[in-house]
């Protein structure tokens, strides 16, 4: 089993959490926790290729939400 854990600390961690909390990955298990300050993303998969694909998707979604927040704030 391959695993990855990522902690995201941002002014918009709550917004990122609400935007991606319902998302799933077809070939990976995803756990998203929010403690009020930081977002913890844990992904596991049977192979590295599926892990990489899920990790890339979730990180891109989180980055997109953060960038949209920058634009809206202006």
DSSP file (Angstrom, degrees, kcal/mol; ACC not computed):
  #  RESIDUE AA STRUCTURE BP1 BP2  ACC     N-H-->O    O-->H-N    N-H-->O    O-->H-N    TCO  KAPPA ALPHA  PHI   PSI    X-CA   Y-CA   Z-CA
    1    1 A X              0   0    0      0, 0.0     2,-0.4     0, 0.0    45,-0.2   0.000 360.0 360.0 360.0 133.9    0.0    0.0    0.0
    2    2 A X  E     -A   45   0A   0     43,-3.1    43,-2.4    45,-0.1     2,-0.3  -0.842 360.0-173.7-103.5 141.1    1.3    3.4   -0.9
    3    3 A X  E     -A   44   0A   0     -2,-0.4     2,-0.3    41,-0.2    41,-0.2  -0.965  14.3-174.0-138.1 151.8    0.4    6.5    1.2
    4    4 A X  E     -A   43   0A   0     39,-2.5    39,-2.8    -2,-0.3     2,-0.4  -0.993   5.1-166.0-142.6 140.1    0.8   10.2    1.2
    5    5 A X  E     -A   42   0A   0     -2,-0.3     2,-0.4    37,-0.2    37,-0.2  -0.992   7.8-177.8-126.6 135.3   -0.1   12.8    3.8
    6    6 A X  E     -A   41   0A   0     35,-2.8    35,-3.2    -2,-0.4     2,-0.5  -0.998  12.6-157.5-133.8 135.0   -0.3   16.5    3.2
    7    7 A X  E     -A   40   0A   0     -2,-0.4     2,-0.5    33,-0.2    33,-0.2  -0.964  10.6-163.0-111.9 127.3   -1.0   19.3    5.7
    8    8 A X  E     -A   39   0A   0     31,-3.1    31,-2.7    -2,-0.5     2,-0.6  -0.945   6.7-174.9-113.0 121.2   -2.3   22.6    4.2
    9    9 A X  E     +A   38   0A   0     -2,-0.5     2,-0.3    29,-0.2    29,-0.1  -0.967  25.8 139.3-116.8 117.0   -2.2   25.8    6.3
   10   10 A X    >   -     0   0    0     27,-0.6     3,-1.5    -2,-0.6     4,-0.2  -0.968  65.6-111.1-150.4 158.4   -3.8   28.7    4.6
   11   11 A X  T 3  S+     0   0    0     -2,-0.3     3,-0.3     1,-0.3     4,-0.1   0.758 123.6  46.7 -61.0 -23.3   -6.0   31.6    5.5
   12   12 A X  T 3> S+     0   0    0      1,-0.2     4,-2.9     2,-0.1    -1,-0.3   0.038  70.4 122.5-109.2  24.4   -8.6   29.8    3.4
   13   13 A X  H <> S+     0   0    0     -3,-1.5     4,-2.6     1,-0.2    -1,-0.2   0.871  77.7  51.9 -55.5 -37.7   -8.2   26.3    4.8
   14   14 A X  H  > S+     0   0    0     -3,-0.3     4,-2.3    -4,-0.2    -1,-0.2   0.895 111.1  46.5 -66.6 -39.1  -11.9   26.3    5.8
   15   15 A X  H  > S+     0   0    0     -3,-0.2     4,-1.9     2,-0.2    -2,-0.2   0.912 112.9  49.5 -68.4 -43.1  -12.9   27.2    2.2
   16   16 A X  H  X S+     0   0    0     -4,-2.9     4,-2.0     2,-0.2     5,-0.2   0.929 111.0  50.8 -61.1 -45.3  -10.6   24.6    0.7
   17   17 A X  H  X S+     0   0    0     -4,-2.6     4,-1.9    -5,-0.3    -2,-0.2   0.939 111.1  46.9 -57.9 -49.0  -12.0   22.0    3.1
   18   18 A X  H  < S+     0   0    0     -4,-2.3     4,-0.3     1,-0.2    -1,-0.2   0.816 112.4  51.6 -64.8 -29.7  -15.6   22.8    2.1
   19   19 A X  H  < S+     0   0    0     -4,-1.9    -1,-0.2     1,-0.2    -2,-0.2   0.839 123.2  25.4 -76.0 -33.1  -14.7   22.8   -1.6
   20   20 A X  H >< S+     0   0    0     -4,-2.0     3,-1.4    -3,-0.2    -2,-0.2   0.466  89.8  98.1-112.9  -1.2  -13.0   19.4   -1.6
   21   21 A X  T 3< S+     0   0    0     -4,-1.9    11,-0.1     1,-0.3    -1,-0.1   0.771  89.2  45.4 -63.2 -25.7  -14.5   17.4    1.3
   22   22 A X  T 3  S+     0   0    0     -4,-0.3    -1,-0.3    -3,-0.1    -2,-0.1   0.507  89.5 110.4 -93.6  -5.4  -17.0   15.6   -0.9
   23   23 A X    <   -     0   0    0     -3,-1.4     2,-0.3    35,-0.0     7,-0.1  -0.360  46.7-170.8 -71.8 150.7  -14.5   14.7   -3.6
   24   24 A X        -     0   0    0     -2,-0.1     2,-0.4     5,-0.0     5,-0.1  -0.854  19.3-133.5-132.2 168.5  -13.4   11.1   -4.2
   25   25 A X  B >   -C   28   0B   0      3,-0.5     3,-1.1    -2,-0.3     5,-0.1  -0.997  15.9-138.4-125.4 131.8  -10.8    9.3   -6.2
   26   26 A X  T 3  S+     0   0    0     -2,-0.4    -1,-0.1     1,-0.3    24,-0.0   0.800 100.0  25.9 -63.2 -30.5  -11.8    6.2   -8.1
   27   27 A X  T 3  S+     0   0    0     23,-0.2    19,-0.5    -3,-0.0     2,-0.3   0.056 116.3  62.7-123.7  26.0   -8.7    4.1   -7.3
   28   28 A X  B <  S-C   25   0B   0     -3,-1.1    -3,-0.5    17,-0.1     2,-0.5  -0.987  73.5-122.1-146.6 154.5   -7.6    5.6   -4.0
   29   29 A X  E     -B   44   0A   0     15,-3.0    15,-2.3    -2,-0.3     2,-0.4  -0.870  32.4-165.8 -97.4 129.7   -8.8    6.0   -0.5
   30   30 A X  E     -B   43   0A   0     -2,-0.5     2,-0.4    13,-0.2    13,-0.2  -0.960  12.1-174.9-124.3 132.8   -9.0    9.7    0.6
   31   31 A X  E     -B   42   0A   0     11,-2.8    11,-2.9    -2,-0.4     2,-0.5  -0.995   4.2-172.2-125.7 129.1   -9.4   11.1    4.1
   32   32 A X  E     +B   41   0A   0     -2,-0.4     2,-0.4     9,-0.2     9,-0.2  -0.981   6.1 179.2-125.2 121.6   -9.8   14.9    4.7
   33   33 A X  E     -B   40   0A   0      7,-2.6     7,-3.1    -2,-0.5     2,-0.4  -0.944  10.0-166.0-122.7 143.6   -9.7   16.3    8.2
   34   34 A X  E     -B   39   0A   0     -2,-0.4     5,-0.2     5,-0.2    -2,-0.0  -0.993   8.1-175.0-130.4 124.7  -10.0   20.0    9.2
   35   35 A X        -     0   0    0      3,-1.9     4,-0.1    -2,-0.4    -1,-0.1   0.235  61.4 -91.8-103.3  13.3   -9.1   21.1   12.8
   36   36 A X  S    S+     0   0    0      2,-0.3   -22,-0.1     1,-0.1     3,-0.1   0.196 120.7  39.9  97.4 -16.1  -10.2   24.7   12.4
   37   37 A X  S    S+     0   0    0      1,-0.4   -27,-0.6   -24,-0.1     2,-0.3   0.616 115.4  27.6-129.0 -45.9   -6.7   25.9   11.3
   38   38 A X  E     -A    9   0A   0    -29,-0.1    -3,-1.9   -25,-0.1     2,-0.5  -0.877  64.3-132.6-127.9 159.2   -5.2   23.4    9.0
   39   39 A X  E     -AB   8  34A   0    -31,-2.7   -31,-3.1    -2,-0.3     2,-0.6  -0.921  15.8-158.5-110.8 128.0   -6.3   20.8    6.5
   40   40 A X  E     -AB   7  33A   0     -7,-3.1    -7,-2.6    -2,-0.5     2,-0.5  -0.945   6.7-169.5-113.3 123.0   -4.9   17.3    6.6
   41   41 A X  E     -AB   6  32A   0    -35,-3.2   -35,-2.8    -2,-0.6     2,-0.5  -0.942   3.7-176.4-112.8 122.4   -5.2   15.2    3.4
   42   42 A X  E     -AB   5  31A   0    -11,-2.9   -11,-2.8    -2,-0.5     2,-0.4  -0.983   3.2-179.8-122.9 127.4   -4.3   11.5    3.6
   43   43 A X  E     +AB   4  30A   0    -39,-2.8   -39,-2.5    -2,-0.5     2,-0.3  -0.982   2.3 179.4-127.9 135.7   -4.4    9.4    0.4
   44   44 A X  E     +AB   3  29A   0    -15,-2.3   -15,-3.0    -2,-0.4     2,-0.3  -0.983   5.8 166.8-134.7 149.5   -3.6    5.7    0.1
   45   45 A X  E     -A    2   0A   0    -43,-2.4   -43,-3.1    -2,-0.3   -17,-0.1  -0.981  45.1-113.4-155.2 160.7   -3.7    3.4   -3.0
   46   46 A X  S    S+     0   0    0    -19,-0.5     2,-0.3    -2,-0.3   -18,-0.1   0.770 100.3  28.0 -70.8 -26.1   -2.5    0.0   -4.1
   47   47 A X  S  > S-     0   0    0    -45,-0.1     4,-1.7     1,-0.1     5,-0.1  -0.947  78.0-118.4-138.0 160.9    0.0    1.4   -6.5
   48   48 A X  H  > S+     0   0    0     -2,-0.3     4,-2.6     1,-0.2     5,-0.2   0.807 108.7  59.8 -66.9 -32.0    2.1    4.5   -6.9
   49   49 A X  H  > S+     0   0    0      2,-0.2     4,-2.1     1,-0.2    -1,-0.2   0.933 108.3  43.2 -64.8 -46.1    0.5    5.6  -10.2
   50   50 A X  H  > S+     0   0    0      2,-0.2     4,-2.3     1,-0.2     5,-0.2   0.866 113.4  53.0 -68.2 -35.9   -3.0    5.8   -8.7
   51   51 A X  H  X S+     0   0    0     -4,-1.7     4,-2.8     2,-0.2     5,-0.2   0.937 109.6  48.4 -62.0 -47.0   -1.6    7.6   -5.6
   52   52 A X  H  X S+     0   0    0     -4,-2.6     4,-2.7     1,-0.2     5,-0.2   0.909 111.0  50.6 -60.6 -43.5    0.1   10.2   -7.8
   53   53 A X  H  X S+     0   0    0     -4,-2.1     4,-2.1     2,-0.2    -1,-0.2   0.926 114.0  43.6 -62.5 -45.8   -3.0   10.8   -9.8
   54   54 A X  H  X S+     0   0    0     -4,-2.3     4,-2.5     2,-0.2     5,-0.2   0.918 114.4  50.1 -66.4 -43.3   -5.2   11.3   -6.7
   55   55 A X  H  X S+     0   0    0     -4,-2.8     4,-2.5     1,-0.2     5,-0.3   0.926 110.6  49.6 -61.8 -45.3   -2.6   13.5   -5.0
   56   56 A X  H  X S+     0   0    0     -4,-2.7     4,-2.3    -5,-0.2    -1,-0.2   0.915 111.3  49.9 -59.4 -43.6   -2.2   15.7   -8.1
   57   57 A X  H  X S+     0   0    0     -4,-2.1     4,-2.4    -5,-0.2    -2,-0.2   0.949 113.2  44.1 -62.0 -49.7   -6.0   16.1   -8.4
   58   58 A X  H  X S+     0   0    0     -4,-2.5     4,-2.3     1,-0.2    -1,-0.2   0.885 114.3  49.2 -67.0 -38.1   -6.5   17.1   -4.8
   59   59 A X  H  X S+     0   0    0     -4,-2.5     4,-2.4    -5,-0.2    -1,-0.2   0.890 111.5  49.6 -67.9 -37.6   -3.5   19.4   -4.7
   60   60 A X  H  X S+     0   0    0     -4,-2.3     4,-2.5    -5,-0.3    -2,-0.2   0.901 110.9  49.7 -66.9 -39.7   -4.6   21.1   -7.9
   61   61 A X  H  X S+     0   0    0     -4,-2.4     4,-2.4     2,-0.2    -2,-0.2   0.931 111.9  48.1 -62.9 -44.6   -8.1   21.6   -6.5
   62   62 A X  H  X S+     0   0    0     -4,-2.3     4,-2.0     1,-0.2    -2,-0.2   0.913 113.1  47.9 -62.4 -42.9   -6.8   23.1   -3.3
   63   63 A X  H  X S+     0   0    0     -4,-2.4     4,-2.5     2,-0.2    -1,-0.2   0.898 110.5  52.0 -64.2 -41.1   -4.5   25.4   -5.2
   64   64 A X  H  X S+     0   0    0     -4,-2.5     4,-2.6     2,-0.2     5,-0.2   0.922 109.3  48.9 -62.1 -45.7   -7.4   26.5   -7.5
   65   65 A X  H  X S+     0   0    0     -4,-2.4     4,-2.1     1,-0.2    -1,-0.2   0.913 112.0  49.4 -60.9 -42.6   -9.6   27.3   -4.5
   66   66 A X  H  X S+     0   0    0     -4,-2.0     4,-1.6     2,-0.2    -2,-0.2   0.905 111.7  48.2 -64.1 -42.1   -6.8   29.4   -3.0
   67   67 A X  H  X S+     0   0    0     -4,-2.5     4,-2.1     2,-0.2    -2,-0.2   0.887 109.5  52.3 -66.7 -39.0   -6.2   31.3   -6.2
   68   68 A X  H  X S+     0   0    0     -4,-2.6     4,-2.7     1,-0.2     5,-0.2   0.911 107.1  53.9 -62.5 -40.2   -9.9   32.0   -6.7
   69   69 A X  H  X S+     0   0    0     -4,-2.1     4,-1.9     1,-0.2    -1,-0.2   0.871 106.2  52.5 -60.9 -37.1   -9.9   33.4   -3.1
   70   70 A X  H  X S+     0   0    0     -4,-1.6     4,-0.9     2,-0.2    -1,-0.2   0.923 111.5  45.9 -62.8 -44.6   -7.0   35.7   -4.1
   71   71 A X  H >< S+     0   0    0     -4,-2.1     3,-0.6     1,-0.2    -2,-0.2   0.915 112.9  49.0 -66.0 -43.4   -8.9   37.0   -7.1
   72   72 A X  H 3< S+     0   0    0     -4,-2.7    -1,-0.2     1,-0.2    -2,-0.2   0.858 106.7  57.4 -65.1 -35.0  -12.1   37.5   -5.2
   73   73 A X  H 3<        0   0    0     -4,-1.9    -1,-0.2     1,-0.3    -2,-0.2   0.741 360.0 360.0 -68.4 -23.3  -10.3   39.3   -2.4
   74   74 A X    <<        0   0    0     -4,-0.9    -1,-0.3    -3,-0.6    -2,-0.2   0.492 360.0 360.0 -71.3 360.0   -9.0   42.0   -4.8
